[in-house]
Amino acid sequence: MNRSRLSLLTACALLAPLALGVPAASAAPAQGGDPRAAAAAPAPLTIVNPGFEQGAAGWQFTAGTGVATNYPHGGGKLVYLDDGAGKKISQTVTATGRGTYDITAWIATGGTGGRYVARVNGVVAASQALPDAANYRRYTLSRIALTRGDKLEIAFESGDAWINADDLMVSPSSPADPRISSSDPRIVEMFDWSKRKANSWVQLPGVQGPLNVDERNTGGTGTGTYGASYWAGYANRSGYYSRDFAHQLSGAGVLGLSAANKSMLRSYAASATPEHKYYPVWAMNFDTTTYLSIDYGSPASFVREVPATFELVQKAAEAYRWSGDRSYVDDPALWNFYRHATDEFVALHDGLKDNGAVKVAEGTGKGIFQGTASYNEQSGEPLAEAGDAIGSQYQAYLAMASLARAKGDCTLADTYDRKARDLKAYFNSTWSGTGSGADMVRGYTTDGRALTGWGMENSWFMPLKQIIDPGARLDAYLDYIDQQASGDGQPSNIEALTYLPDTFFRNNRNDTAWKWMQHVYDQKDVQHVNAAQGTNGDYPEVSFTLLGQTVEGLMGVAPNAPERTLTTQSRLPSGMDWLKIDDLRIGGETFSLRHDGATRSTLTNVSGGSAYTWEARFPGVHATVTVDGVPRKARTKVVDGVTYTYVTQTVAPGRTVTAQVG
């Protein structure tokens, strides 16, 4: 092993135990179940010594391989294979139950020709050819199905140069296995990569793992029992972050990770206490109970950013629509969080700027441990109010109205609809000034100064949250965002750029949104600006958001599982003739959806026991809509300033319906 030690990654020490004692996928708790039940289930798959901290224990080594200490990914040890054919490090385990798993390892290589492979009963079940990549990257062998008695071999096999490997992890394969096909092979490649990568970050309830691991505390502070969750934030920290989680939730919904979404939302809801002035904490350990210590010192000193409080309310409503799980409106802990976040939280954090009859939640202007108004942590501006916070507050009001209506409280729903209208009207008439582009107001300092120009998050979140009225002013501001993000104003961290496709899809700038999706994907093998993170592609937000942007963005899927309705709208960009998704899970149903351009959509209700009402939307005004070859008189509606022709049709289980205009 001729590899000099590189200081590219700070250790993600002791994360290796995540692979130990993994319960069977079939034993995982049902949606809304108690994760302790999974912890008590027998473990059908156990990888011995997955981080190599016990040296060679559990593994078999050929000549030219071994355990070393010169370049670990996490902890103090790794394994290596010297260059040349025929070298191998492997472990064989016997499955004691049925399950489907993804198995991930961090691997660095000095050249090509090596392989990371899994065999079941001697037959290759999954393998990855290893590229020339000297920095550690995360490689996943996906959807390995096992039954009782199966022999699973996990192996690293040599190639033309040295190979280092470390920190294996076992994840339960996602409940859904969505598949994309298209006239454009680029989106197929992107989606397949994103699906594998996103699932590799999923934890399984009941696993014992370290707590409070970070770059300054690589050993953590003991262990805990992990809950249903997934990584959302830096890969060298043992937890998930509210901002990242909120942005990853829709991608997790595409994979059917409803239990994890609810578990993580509920952990934040429980943390938003009166002692915290109804702020949720910024980061949670994977046990879904313990606050991540690097971001939490005390009730008076913890990282908190105003937009996150509101985004969690919005995302709870979205998770409800994806899953149909009634606990989103019936669980007192969740319900109390929504109410406090959209009422007491606003009142407690509104006092620096006079907004008349409208209340606007504010930050302190004193930094992240005292409460900031914006997600933009790099500006140094002493912000009291920010565009991303007020936009997120607007969406939280809309979400609260929809959740109240689902709960049957129409009076409360009307109250929050009115709050949303008043806040949006105030934003457009007063708060944001009269200009657009570089002249639109995107924040106010603690001494009352209006800020214009480029503010990154506090710029693009305003159209992302659709608080800007449709029209020429919005169009000019979208042009300004694209111009700034494409030039000197481009953020250096990839996770910031992941918001741009959402921003442009929400405003029907399909070609621009697709351009930014491709840009983010093209940067996946580039080193992240935080060297401890690894590559951009190993920042979890990248893969999760590309999944959500494919389904909610390009395919325009808007699910409403509680009401058994589904709205679709093709947002295919120029040059993409058709796009199809199979195994699209919404509530308890599975669908197939295909768009041909912007004029033809086909929906199949593949499985499940319920008929769905499908609203197929098409941009523009058309005289008729043809449904399964039969012309029907068209109806139109205006949504966010855009006129659509639409048709509604009941799609029973097993039925396929095609709607077409033009």
Protein Blocks (a to p, Z undefined) as FASTA:
>chain_A
ZZdddffbccfehklmmmgopacfklpccehiafklmmmpccfbdcehklopnojgoiac
dehiacdfklcfbhjbdcdddedehiacddddddfbdcddddddddddfbehiacdddee
hiafbdcdddddfbacddddehiacdehiacdddddddfbdcddehiadddddfbacddd
dfblklmmmmmmmmmmmmmmpccehiacdehiafklmnonbdddddddddedjfkbccdd
fklmmmmmmmmmmnopmmlmmmmmmmmmmmmcfklnopacfbdcfkomaccfklofbfkl
ccddfklmmmmmmmmmmmmmmnopaklmmmmklmmmmmmmmmmmmmmmgckbcghjaccd
ddehnojknopabfblknopacfbdfklmmmmmmmmmmmmmmmmmnopaklmmmmmmmmm
mmmmmmmmmmnombehjllccbdcfkopacehjehjmmmmmmmnopaccdjklmmmmmmm
mmmmmmmmlcfbfklmmmmmmmmmmnopaklmmmmmmmmmmmmmpccfblknopfklpmk
lmmmmmmmmmmmmnopacdfknopacdddfbdehiabacdehiaehjbccddddehjlbc
cdddfbdjbdcddddddedjdfbdceehiacddddddeehiacddddddddehiacddde
ZZ
